[in-house]
Amino acid sequence: MARLGGREPEAFHSIARRAVGARPDLRRSAPRTLAALAGFAKMLLTRPPNLDRIAADRDFVLAAAPRFSQDDPAWVQSHAPQPIPDKPREVA
């Protein structure tokens, strides 16, 4: 980079520090610190979602006796790979 641009590249943290320092809405203040702490406390006090109840409310269709297609011999036989013929087919 020094050979291409003529000087050493600037470190990322110094670029980020300069960009944050240039924005007045990102400066540290007591109200902003308290708001951040309040948001963090809200996250800690919020109950996690009950995923089982959410799934039950979605009314999914449940099979009475579910099974995989690979467990059915008829399906496996009808979906077995077919042998490739030795001679090429003629195209119309």
N, CA, C and O atoms as CSV, one atom per row, in Angstrom:
chain,resi,resn,atom,element,x,y,z
A,1,MET,N,N,0.826,-1.177,0.000
A,1,MET,CA,C,0.000,0.000,0.000
A,1,MET,C,C,0.872,1.243,0.000
A,1,MET,O,O,0.544,2.229,-0.659
A,2,ALA,N,N,1.969,1.208,0.725
A,2,ALA,CA,C,2.856,2.371,0.757
A,2,ALA,C,C,3.446,2.625,-0.621
A,2,ALA,O,O,3.628,3.778,-1.014
A,3,ARG,N,N,3.744,1.572,-1.351
A,3,ARG,CA,C,4.322,1.737,-2.682
A,3,ARG,C,C,3.279,2.282,-3.658
A,3,ARG,O,O,3.606,3.074,-4.542
A,4,LEU,N,N,2.034,1.860,-3.499
A,4,LEU,CA,C,0.978,2.292,-4.410
A,4,LEU,C,C,0.490,3.706,-4.086
A,4,LEU,O,O,0.348,4.533,-4.986
A,5,GLY,N,N,0.235,3.983,-2.809
A,5,GLY,CA,C,-0.321,5.283,-2.423
A,5,GLY,C,C,0.710,6.301,-1.996
A,5,GLY,O,O,0.398,7.487,-1.898
A,6,GLY,N,N,1.919,5.873,-1.741
A,6,GLY,CA,C,2.962,6.802,-1.346
A,6,GLY,C,C,3.105,6.979,0.148
A,6,GLY,O,O,4.018,7.676,0.591
A,7,ARG,N,N,2.233,6.373,0.945
A,7,ARG,CA,C,2.363,6.449,2.401
A,7,ARG,C,C,1.760,5.200,3.029
A,7,ARG,O,O,1.011,4.465,2.385
A,8,GLU,N,N,2.095,4.973,4.282
A,8,GLU,CA,C,1.611,3.791,4.993
A,8,GLU,C,C,0.100,3.902,5.210
A,8,GLU,O,O,-0.412,5.003,5.412
A,9,PRO,N,N,-0.620,2.774,5.172
A,9,PRO,CA,C,-2.065,2.834,5.406
A,9,PRO,C,C,-2.365,3.182,6.860
A,9,PRO,O,O,-1.616,2.828,7.770
A,10,GLU,N,N,-3.472,3.880,7.052
A,10,GLU,CA,C,-3.893,4.268,8.392
A,10,GLU,C,C,-4.594,3.080,9.054
A,10,GLU,O,O,-5.317,2.334,8.393
A,11,ALA,N,N,-4.381,2.911,10.339
A,11,ALA,CA,C,-4.989,1.796,11.072
A,11,ALA,C,C,-6.504,1.996,11.176
A,11,ALA,O,O,-6.994,3.123,11.234
A,12,PHE,N,N,-7.222,0.888,11.199
A,12,PHE,CA,C,-8.685,0.955,11.241
A,12,PHE,C,C,-9.181,1.696,12.473
A,12,PHE,O,O,-10.094,2.515,12.375
A,13,HIS,N,N,-8.589,1.418,13.637
A,13,HIS,CA,C,-9.084,2.050,14.864
A,13,HIS,C,C,-8.914,3.558,14.826
A,13,HIS,O,O,-9.737,4.279,15.390
A,14,SER,N,N,-7.864,4.057,14.173
A,14,SER,CA,C,-7.709,5.512,14.085
A,14,SER,C,C,-8.725,6.114,13.112
A,14,SER,O,O,-9.203,7.227,13.330
A,15,ILE,N,N,-9.059,5.386,12.040
A,15,ILE,CA,C,-10.099,5.855,11.111
A,15,ILE,C,C,-11.444,5.894,11.833
A,15,ILE,O,O,-12.185,6.870,11.717
A,16,ALA,N,N,-11.760,4.831,12.578
A,16,ALA,CA,C,-13.032,4.776,13.304
A,16,ALA,C,C,-13.091,5.857,14.375
A,16,ALA,O,O,-14.128,6.499,14.537
A,17,ARG,N,N,-12.005,6.073,15.108
A,17,ARG,CA,C,-11.976,7.105,16.145
A,17,ARG,C,C,-12.207,8.486,15.539
A,17,ARG,O,O,-12.937,9.296,16.110
A,18,ARG,N,N,-11.597,8.761,14.395
A,18,ARG,CA,C,-11.760,10.055,13.732
A,18,ARG,C,C,-13.200,10.228,13.236
A,18,ARG,O,O,-13.773,11.310,13.359
A,19,ALA,N,N,-13.788,9.153,12.671
A,19,ALA,CA,C,-15.157,9.242,12.162
A,19,ALA,C,C,-16.158,9.450,13.296
A,19,ALA,O,O,-17.094,10.236,13.151
A,20,VAL,N,N,-15.978,8.762,14.414
A,20,VAL,CA,C,-16.880,8.921,15.555
A,20,VAL,C,C,-16.698,10.299,16.180
A,20,VAL,O,O,-17.677,10.925,16.584
A,21,GLY,N,N,-15.473,10.773,16.265
A,21,GLY,CA,C,-15.213,12.095,16.838
A,21,GLY,C,C,-15.792,13.227,16.015
A,21,GLY,O,O,-16.077,14.298,16.550
A,22,ALA,N,N,-15.971,13.006,14.719
A,22,ALA,CA,C,-16.508,14.051,13.847
A,22,ALA,C,C,-18.026,14.168,13.963
A,22,ALA,O,O,-18.596,15.163,13.515
A,23,ARG,N,N,-18.685,13.186,14.547
A,23,ARG,CA,C,-20.155,13.216,14.644
A,23,ARG,C,C,-20.576,13.621,16.055
A,23,ARG,O,O,-20.302,12.895,17.010
A,24,PRO,N,N,-21.233,14.761,16.198
A,24,PRO,CA,C,-21.635,15.203,17.538
A,24,PRO,C,C,-22.708,14.310,18.167
A,24,PRO,O,O,-22.818,14.254,19.392
A,25,ASP,N,N,-23.495,13.619,17.353
A,25,ASP,CA,C,-24.538,12.754,17.911
A,25,ASP,C,C,-23.973,11.479,18.525
A,25,ASP,O,O,-24.712,10.724,19.156
A,26,LEU,N,N,-22.676,11.224,18.354
A,26,LEU,CA,C,-22.056,10.023,18.917
A,26,LEU,C,C,-21.160,10.322,20.117
A,26,LEU,O,O,-20.509,9.422,20.646
A,27,ARG,N,N,-21.126,11.575,20.542
A,27,ARG,CA,C,-20.286,11.923,21.696
A,27,ARG,C,C,-20.907,11.372,22.972
A,27,ARG,O,O,-22.129,11.281,23.096
A,28,ARG,N,N,-20.044,11.005,23.922
A,28,ARG,CA,C,-20.507,10.447,25.186
A,28,ARG,C,C,-21.107,11.551,26.051
A,28,ARG,O,O,-20.553,12.643,26.176
A,29,SER,N,N,-22.262,11.233,26.648
A,29,SER,CA,C,-22.895,12.161,27.588
A,29,SER,C,C,-23.650,11.329,28.619
A,29,SER,O,O,-23.921,10.147,28.405
A,30,ALA,N,N,-23.984,11.961,29.735
A,30,ALA,CA,C,-24.687,11.248,30.803
A,30,ALA,C,C,-26.059,10.738,30.340
A,30,ALA,O,O,-26.386,9.580,30.600
A,31,PRO,N,N,-26.870,11.561,29.665
A,31,PRO,CA,C,-28.172,11.028,29.223
A,31,PRO,C,C,-28.039,9.849,28.257
A,31,PRO,O,O,-28.818,8.898,28.328
A,32,ARG,N,N,-27.074,9.906,27.373
A,32,ARG,CA,C,-26.894,8.795,26.424
A,32,ARG,C,C,-26.410,7.535,27.143
A,32,ARG,O,O,-26.832,6.426,26.814
A,33,THR,N,N,-25.535,7.709,28.114
A,33,THR,CA,C,-25.053,6.565,28.881
A,33,THR,C,C,-26.198,5.928,29.665
A,33,THR,O,O,-26.322,4.704,29.704
A,34,LEU,N,N,-27.039,6.763,30.293
A,34,LEU,CA,C,-28.186,6.229,31.038
A,34,LEU,C,C,-29.176,5.542,30.102
A,34,LEU,O,O,-29.742,4.508,30.457
A,35,ALA,N,N,-29.392,6.098,28.919
A,35,ALA,CA,C,-30.302,5.467,27.957
A,35,ALA,C,C,-29.756,4.114,27.516
A,35,ALA,O,O,-30.512,3.154,27.364
A,36,ALA,N,N,-28.448,4.039,27.312
A,36,ALA,CA,C,-27.846,2.762,26.918
A,36,ALA,C,C,-27.974,1.739,28.041
A,36,ALA,O,O,-28.278,0.574,27.786
A,37,LEU,N,N,-27.744,2.163,29.280
A,37,LEU,CA,C,-27.892,1.251,30.417
A,37,LEU,C,C,-29.345,0.808,30.582
A,37,LEU,O,O,-29.605,-0.348,30.915
A,38,ALA,N,N,-30.289,1.716,30.352
A,38,ALA,CA,C,-31.707,1.354,30.451
A,38,ALA,C,C,-32.074,0.340,29.369
A,38,ALA,O,O,-32.818,-0.604,29.635
A,39,GLY,N,N,-31.563,0.524,28.164
A,39,GLY,CA,C,-31.830,-0.441,27.095
A,39,GLY,C,C,-31.247,-1.804,27.410
A,39,GLY,O,O,-31.864,-2.832,27.130
A,40,PHE,N,N,-30.041,-1.810,28.002
A,40,PHE,CA,C,-29.418,-3.077,28.373
A,40,PHE,C,C,-30.211,-3.759,29.487
A,40,PHE,O,O,-30.410,-4.974,29.453
A,41,ALA,N,N,-30.668,-2.979,30.476
A,41,ALA,CA,C,-31.464,-3.549,31.567
A,41,ALA,C,C,-32.775,-4.113,31.028
A,41,ALA,O,O,-33.238,-5.158,31.487
A,42,LYS,N,N,-33.373,-3.427,30.059
A,42,LYS,CA,C,-34.619,-3.918,29.462
A,42,LYS,C,C,-34.390,-5.265,28.784
A,42,LYS,O,O,-35.225,-6.165,28.878
A,43,MET,N,N,-33.245,-5.401,28.093
A,43,MET,CA,C,-32.930,-6.686,27.457
A,43,MET,C,C,-32.778,-7.790,28.495
A,43,MET,O,O,-33.240,-8.912,28.287
A,44,LEU,N,N,-32.127,-7.469,29.617
A,44,LEU,CA,C,-31.919,-8.482,30.651
A,44,LEU,C,C,-33.225,-8.894,31.325
A,44,LEU,O,O,-33.375,-10.047,31.730
A,45,LEU,N,N,-34.170,-7.962,31.447
A,45,LEU,CA,C,-35.409,-8.241,32.168
A,45,LEU,C,C,-36.519,-8.793,31.279
A,45,LEU,O,O,-37.534,-9.268,31.788
A,46,THR,N,N,-36.346,-8.740,29.979
A,46,THR,CA,C,-37.372,-9.234,29.063
A,46,THR,C,C,-37.343,-10.762,29.034
A,46,THR,O,O,-36.284,-11.379,28.916
A,47,ARG,N,N,-38.542,-11.358,29.146
A,47,ARG,CA,C,-38.624,-12.817,29.098
A,47,ARG,C,C,-38.323,-13.309,27.689
A,47,ARG,O,O,-38.708,-12.664,26.715
A,48,PRO,N,N,-37.646,-14.432,27.570
A,48,PRO,CA,C,-37.420,-14.987,26.227
A,48,PRO,C,C,-38.728,-15.538,25.671
A,48,PRO,O,O,-39.604,-15.937,26.439
A,49,PRO,N,N,-38.871,-15.565,24.354
A,49,PRO,CA,C,-40.115,-16.092,23.783
A,49,PRO,C,C,-40.247,-17.592,24.038
A,49,PRO,O,O,-39.260,-18.326,24.042
A,50,ASN,N,N,-41.486,-18.028,24.250
A,50,ASN,CA,C,-41.784,-19.442,24.459
A,50,ASN,C,C,-41.964,-20.076,23.078
A,50,ASN,O,O,-43.043,-19.993,22.492
A,51,LEU,N,N,-40.924,-20.697,22.568
A,51,LEU,CA,C,-40.947,-21.232,21.210
A,51,LEU,C,C,-41.933,-22.382,21.049
A,51,LEU,O,O,-42.512,-22.552,19.976
A,52,ASP,N,N,-42.129,-23.167,22.095
A,52,ASP,CA,C,-43.098,-24.265,22.012
A,52,ASP,C,C,-44.517,-23.722,21.848
A,52,ASP,O,O,-45.298,-24.252,21.058
A,53,ARG,N,N,-44.851,-22.665,22.595
A,53,ARG,CA,C,-46.185,-22.072,22.479
A,53,ARG,C,C,-46.377,-21.421,21.109
A,53,ARG,O,O,-47.453,-21.517,20.519
A,54,ILE,N,N,-45.343,-20.766,20.609
A,54,ILE,CA,C,-45.420,-20.137,19.288
A,54,ILE,C,C,-45.652,-21.204,18.221
A,54,ILE,O,O,-46.470,-21.012,17.322
A,55,ALA,N,N,-44.939,-22.324,18.313
A,55,ALA,CA,C,-45.122,-23.407,17.338
A,55,ALA,C,C,-46.522,-24.003,17.445
A,55,ALA,O,O,-47.123,-24.351,16.429
A,56,ALA,N,N,-47.049,-24.126,18.665
A,56,ALA,CA,C,-48.398,-24.672,18.842
A,56,ALA,C,C,-49.447,-23.720,18.276
A,56,ALA,O,O,-50.463,-24.168,17.744
A,57,ASP,N,N,-49.218,-22.420,18.383
A,57,ASP,CA,C,-50.164,-21.428,17.862
A,57,ASP,C,C,-50.178,-21.376,16.340
A,57,ASP,O,O,-51.138,-20.869,15.759
A,58,ARG,N,N,-49.159,-21.876,15.689
A,58,ARG,CA,C,-49.092,-21.807,14.229
A,58,ARG,C,C,-49.962,-22.865,13.565
A,58,ARG,O,O,-50.174,-22.809,12.353
A,59,ASP,N,N,-50.467,-23.818,14.321
A,59,ASP,CA,C,-51.405,-24.821,13.824
A,59,ASP,C,C,-50.816,-25.639,12.672
A,59,ASP,O,O,-51.430,-25.770,11.614
A,60,PHE,N,N,-49.635,-26.180,12.889
A,60,PHE,CA,C,-49.011,-27.039,11.890
A,60,PHE,C,C,-49.775,-28.359,11.791
A,60,PHE,O,O,-50.318,-28.841,12.785
A,61,VAL,N,N,-49.815,-28.934,10.608
A,61,VAL,CA,C,-50.441,-30.239,10.420
A,61,VAL,C,C,-49.450,-31.300,10.899
A,61,VAL,O,O,-48.295,-31.322,10.472
A,62,LEU,N,N,-49.908,-32.167,11.778
A,62,LEU,CA,C,-49.054,-33.231,12.302
A,62,LEU,C,C,-49.571,-34.571,11.794
A,62,LEU,O,O,-50.752,-34.883,11.950
A,63,ALA,N,N,-48.698,-35.356,11.193
A,63,ALA,CA,C,-49.077,-36.678,10.699
A,63,ALA,C,C,-49.266,-37.624,11.884
A,63,ALA,O,O,-48.545,-37.538,12.878
A,64,ALA,N,N,-50.240,-38.525,11.770
A,64,ALA,CA,C,-50.536,-39.451,12.864
A,64,ALA,C,C,-49.374,-40.409,13.106
A,64,ALA,O,O,-48.985,-40.643,14.250
A,65,ALA,N,N,-48.820,-40.961,12.029
A,65,ALA,CA,C,-47.693,-41.887,12.146
A,65,ALA,C,C,-46.647,-41.489,11.096
A,65,ALA,O,O,-46.569,-42.110,10.036
A,66,PRO,N,N,-45.859,-40.475,11.380
A,66,PRO,CA,C,-44.908,-40.015,10.367
A,66,PRO,C,C,-43.792,-41.022,10.125
A,66,PRO,O,O,-43.358,-41.717,11.044
A,67,ARG,N,N,-43.329,-41.093,8.869
A,67,ARG,CA,C,-42.189,-41.947,8.532
A,67,ARG,C,C,-41.503,-41.352,7.308
A,67,ARG,O,O,-42.123,-40.640,6.518
A,68,PHE,N,N,-40.244,-41.646,7.167
A,68,PHE,CA,C,-39.470,-41.149,6.042
A,68,PHE,C,C,-39.724,-42.001,4.808
A,68,PHE,O,O,-39.970,-43.203,4.909
A,69,SER,N,N,-39.661,-41.368,3.648
A,69,SER,CA,C,-39.884,-42.111,2.403
A,69,SER,C,C,-38.816,-43.188,2.211
A,69,SER,O,O,-39.094,-44.221,1.602
A,70,GLN,N,N,-37.609,-42.968,2.716
A,70,GLN,CA,C,-36.546,-43.960,2.577
A,70,GLN,C,C,-36.837,-45.226,3.382
A,70,GLN,O,O,-36.212,-46.262,3.154
A,71,ASP,N,N,-37.781,-45.147,4.321
A,71,ASP,CA,C,-38.142,-46.325,5.114
A,71,ASP,C,C,-39.204,-47.184,4.432
A,71,ASP,O,O,-39.514,-48.271,4.920
A,72,ASP,N,N,-39.764,-46.723,3.319
A,72,ASP,CA,C,-40.801,-47.457,2.601
A,72,ASP,C,C,-40.154,-48.249,1.465
A,72,ASP,O,O,-39.617,-47.646,0.536
A,73,PRO,N,N,-40.190,-49.596,1.513
A,73,PRO,CA,C,-39.529,-50.393,0.469
A,73,PRO,C,C,-40.073,-50.118,-0.933
A,73,PRO,O,O,-39.308,-50.127,-1.898
A,74,ALA,N,N,-41.378,-49.875,-1.062
A,74,ALA,CA,C,-41.948,-49.599,-2.388
A,74,ALA,C,C,-41.382,-48.305,-2.963
A,74,ALA,O,O,-41.085,-48.226,-4.155
A,75,TRP,N,N,-41.235,-47.298,-2.119
A,75,TRP,CA,C,-40.684,-46.025,-2.594
A,75,TRP,C,C,-39.225,-46.202,-3.002
A,75,TRP,O,O,-38.803,-45.711,-4.049
A,76,VAL,N,N,-38.462,-46.899,-2.179
A,76,VAL,CA,C,-37.040,-47.110,-2.478
A,76,VAL,C,C,-36.885,-47.857,-3.792
A,76,VAL,O,O,-36.010,-47.523,-4.591
A,77,GLN,N,N,-37.724,-48.866,-4.031
A,77,GLN,CA,C,-37.627,-49.642,-5.268
A,77,GLN,C,C,-38.002,-48.787,-6.473
A,77,GLN,O,O,-37.351,-48.878,-7.514
A,78,SER,N,N,-39.031,-47.963,-6.353
A,78,SER,CA,C,-39.456,-47.146,-7.495
A,78,SER,C,C,-38.520,-45.972,-7.754
A,78,SER,O,O,-38.558,-45.389,-8.837
A,79,HIS,N,N,-37.683,-45.613,-6.791
A,79,HIS,CA,C,-36.765,-44.490,-6.961
A,79,HIS,C,C,-35.304,-44.929,-7.021
A,79,HIS,O,O,-34.401,-44.110,-6.850
A,80,ALA,N,N,-35.075,-46.194,-7.260
A,80,ALA,CA,C,-33.701,-46.689,-7.375
A,80,ALA,C,C,-33.074,-46.135,-8.650
A,80,ALA,O,O,-33.776,-45.934,-9.641
A,81,PRO,N,N,-31.775,-45.885,-8.643
A,81,PRO,CA,C,-31.127,-45.373,-9.854
A,81,PRO,C,C,-31.220,-46.386,-10.990
A,81,PRO,O,O,-31.040,-47.586,-10.784
A,82,GLN,N,N,-31.498,-45.894,-12.172
A,82,GLN,CA,C,-31.619,-46.749,-13.349
A,82,GLN,C,C,-30.238,-46.924,-13.978
A,82,GLN,O,O,-29.446,-45.982,-13.998
A,83,PRO,N,N,-29.941,-48.123,-14.493
A,83,PRO,CA,C,-28.639,-48.322,-15.140
A,83,PRO,C,C,-28.545,-47.478,-16.414
A,83,PRO,O,O,-29.534,-47.284,-17.120
A,84,ILE,N,N,-27.358,-46.991,-16.687
A,84,ILE,CA,C,-27.120,-46.184,-17.882
A,84,ILE,C,C,-26.860,-47.128,-19.047
A,84,ILE,O,O,-26.013,-48.016,-18.942
A,85,PRO,N,N,-27.585,-46.948,-20.173
A,85,PRO,CA,C,-27.362,-47.845,-21.323
A,85,PRO,C,C,-25.959,-47.632,-21.898
A,85,PRO,O,O,-25.394,-46.540,-21.837
A,86,ASP,N,N,-25.416,-48.737,-22.465
A,86,ASP,CA,C,-24.064,-48.680,-23.017
A,86,ASP,C,C,-23.996,-47.880,-24.310
A,86,ASP,O,O,-23.008,-47.192,-24.567
A,87,LYS,N,N,-25.045,-47.968,-25.122
A,87,LYS,CA,C,-25.002,-47.257,-26.399
A,87,LYS,C,C,-25.812,-45.962,-26.289
A,87,LYS,O,O,-26.832,-45.928,-25.600
A,88,PRO,N,N,-25.372,-44.919,-26.950
A,88,PRO,CA,C,-26.098,-43.645,-26.884
A,88,PRO,C,C,-27.421,-43.731,-27.624
A,88,PRO,O,O,-27.550,-44.471,-28.600
A,89,ARG,N,N,-28.394,-42.979,-27.160
A,89,ARG,CA,C,-29.704,-42.949,-27.806
A,89,ARG,C,C,-29.662,-42.030,-29.013
A,89,ARG,O,O,-28.874,-41.087,-29.075
A,90,GLU,N,N,-30.534,-42.329,-29.975
A,90,GLU,CA,C,-30.639,-41.461,-31.146
A,90,GLU,C,C,-31.622,-40.346,-30.839
A,90,GLU,O,O,-32.682,-40.564,-30.253
A,91,VAL,N,N,-31.242,-39.158,-31.246
A,91,VAL,CA,C,-32.091,-37.994,-31.016
A,91,VAL,C,C,-32.856,-37.703,-32.293
A,91,VAL,O,O,-32.279,-37.721,-33.380
A,92,ALA,N,N,-34.135,-37.437,-32.176
A,92,ALA,CA,C,-34.965,-37.195,-33.363
A,92,ALA,C,C,-34.663,-35.857,-33.992
A,92,ALA,O,O,-35.273,-35.496,-34.999
